[in-house]
Amino acid sequence: MTFDVKAEGKVMDADIYIGKTKISGTSHTFEEAGTYKVIAKKEGYSDSEIMKMVKRLLCTGKTA
């Protein structure tokens, strides 16, 4: 997933945190199903609102 951060309608660089962990860049692959809290932070700006990202497992309906 790629995150775009905007302030006053303009895309800007910011630090992205998943939980309390800062990620490198603006892309992240969620390896496991679950609910994740994502926040954007930049000096001089208020932290973004918490976004809850949900990744679910997809079952195909085929059986062995």
C-alpha positions as CSV (number, residue, x, y, z in Angstrom):
1,M,0.0,0.0,0.0
2,T,1.2,3.5,-0.8
3,F,0.4,6.5,1.4
4,D,0.0,10.0,0.1
5,V,0.1,12.8,2.7
6,K,-1.6,16.2,1.9
7,A,-1.8,19.5,3.8
8,E,-3.8,22.4,2.4
9,G,-4.5,20.3,-0.7
10,K,-0.8,19.8,-1.6
11,V,1.1,16.5,-1.4
12,M,4.0,16.7,1.0
13,D,6.7,14.5,2.6
14,A,5.9,13.2,6.0
15,D,6.9,10.3,8.3
16,I,4.5,7.4,8.3
17,Y,4.0,5.3,11.4
18,I,2.3,2.0,11.6
19,G,1.6,1.6,15.3
20,K,4.6,3.1,16.9
21,T,7.0,2.0,14.2
22,K,8.2,4.5,11.5
23,I,8.3,3.0,8.1
24,S,10.9,3.8,5.4
25,G,9.3,5.8,2.6
26,T,5.6,5.9,1.8
27,S,4.9,2.3,0.9
28,H,4.3,-0.7,3.1
29,T,3.3,-4.3,2.6
30,F,1.1,-5.8,5.3
31,E,2.2,-9.4,5.6
32,E,-0.5,-10.6,8.0
33,A,-4.3,-10.2,8.3
34,G,-5.2,-7.7,11.0
35,T,-6.1,-4.1,11.9
36,Y,-3.3,-1.5,11.8
37,K,-3.2,2.1,13.0
38,V,-1.4,4.4,10.6
39,I,-0.4,8.1,11.4
40,A,1.5,10.7,9.3
41,K,3.7,13.1,11.2
42,K,5.6,16.2,10.1
43,E,7.4,18.8,12.1
44,G,5.4,22.0,12.3
45,Y,2.1,20.2,11.6
46,S,-0.4,18.4,13.8
47,D,-0.3,14.6,13.5
48,S,-2.8,13.2,11.1
49,E,-5.9,11.5,12.3
50,I,-5.5,7.8,13.0
51,M,-6.4,5.7,10.0
52,K,-7.3,2.1,10.7
53,M,-6.1,-0.2,7.9
54,V,-7.7,-3.7,7.8
55,K,-6.1,-6.5,5.8
56,R,-8.2,-9.7,5.5
57,L,-7.3,-13.1,4.3
58,L,-9.1,-14.0,1.0
59,C,-10.4,-17.6,0.8
60,T,-11.1,-18.9,-2.7
61,G,-13.6,-21.6,-1.9
62,K,-11.6,-24.4,-3.4
63,T,-11.1,-27.5,-1.3
64,A,-8.5,-30.2,-1.5
